[in-house]
């Protein structure tokens, strides 16, 4: 076996330029694959984290009827005990919300549709980070009148600004048309320009007064200690509150959940494409090498090396060549991902397009070590499979003919 | 006593609609210690005969008996083992493994036979000394002349202590000096160690040194001259 291994290793280096080119092609392929996957991961995870932090939270408890029709009248009755929910070991914070969907905001110079979300500023700050995304003003503080914060895009659309009044029309819980005036106390800019164009926040106390209700709301948003615990918490709370709909973030935002699931598959799709190319390179190179060494292979078959050893030798050559390129590619990929994971990739040139998709313009690449290990294993398996074709070709050589090959 | 015996050996090829009789009823024996040249024009069947004796090809009919064993009945794996243990090969184009040194090339056969390291090294050194390449053992084939490479090939052929050596046009690529040196070495090994050599050749210099010359034409032996 040592001899076969030694010959296989030396054979790789008998045509240094070709072996180097093949190893380099594999390295570049794997490196690109790792980078693309980590870039997609970074983009997707940042978007997911930002959406969870600024809009969705981890889990929501919602009135079932409200989810069907989004009518204001479907409030949570009886009121959910927020303290009891807060005692769940995985729940870090809970924030009640009243949501007015399909409202219309207008000023003297503009109008636009929006969803008005009424929150308890203190509790909401523990569940979402909207309070950190203000570009002007303060987060629902400092005024006695009905305060509102609106998205930057909406402010532009309404041609309004801080301390200006905005009239909001909506259908209240009694089915009456209502028009209320709010004072703009802050303007926010989230990661999604679409969200900014369609969303405004007010205080739940103000909304309670407007609606004439006390301690009722449409949903409770929860922030957990770990996203992974969401399914377990959903299951517990659903048992506890069977009349309400308890949903984790994937159910609240199926599009986001789908994107997250797709990213997992993307790794395999991208790596799969690179692996097909890798297999093609390996098979082509090794078949060429066998053609060049036909006489030599014929000789070793003539003098008594059995076909299994010849097959093993070709397999070893192929696997070693692939692993040299593959491991170098994974290592380079890891270094690149680590670097851009720290400093980020600035895509501010694409700011408008990315914001409309809710993506940050600074992308921090990320890839789990387990994925790098998976890629290395996949490279090994692919090279093993790709080696079978040239290995079989070598085995099938007829020694008497091969030894005289020109 | 003959170590190789062929009886009514026939090898026919089908070339489109024509049947080519590469060997046609060849009866041929080789005794231990012979230094035999098989000669004949191109297409006379020399190489086919050597291939069949060497277990690299199978006859259409007839038998090949080596040391009492009918080798045409052996399986592929048995033939590989048989070649490894009983036959040394020398090829026209040397066919050394370019990534191994001269010594490693000679040891290669013994490695296949799982011979212990000490025995391998001792025999490889002795054989390379016998072919006059004691000072070239660390060189790779690409660093040696054609004549030197063929001498390494002879050393390799003898490494497994084969019953006989089949040499297919061993001097075809060599100049006259290298040919003379190679023939001297093989003749000495034949004489001193009683190694049996069977050559297929066109080369008059080889024919002149052979003690037996078998001439083939159209797949048949037309003369068998012992000197």
Interface residues (C-beta under 8 A of the other chain):
Chain A: X3 X7 X10 X11 X13 X14 X295 X296 X298 X299 X300 X301 X302 X303 X304 X305 X306 X307 X309 X399 X400 X403 X404
Chain B: X51 X54 X56 X57 X76 X77 X80 X81 X83 X84 X85 X89 X91 X92 X93 X95 X97 X98 X99 X100 X108 X109 X111 X112 X113 X156 X160
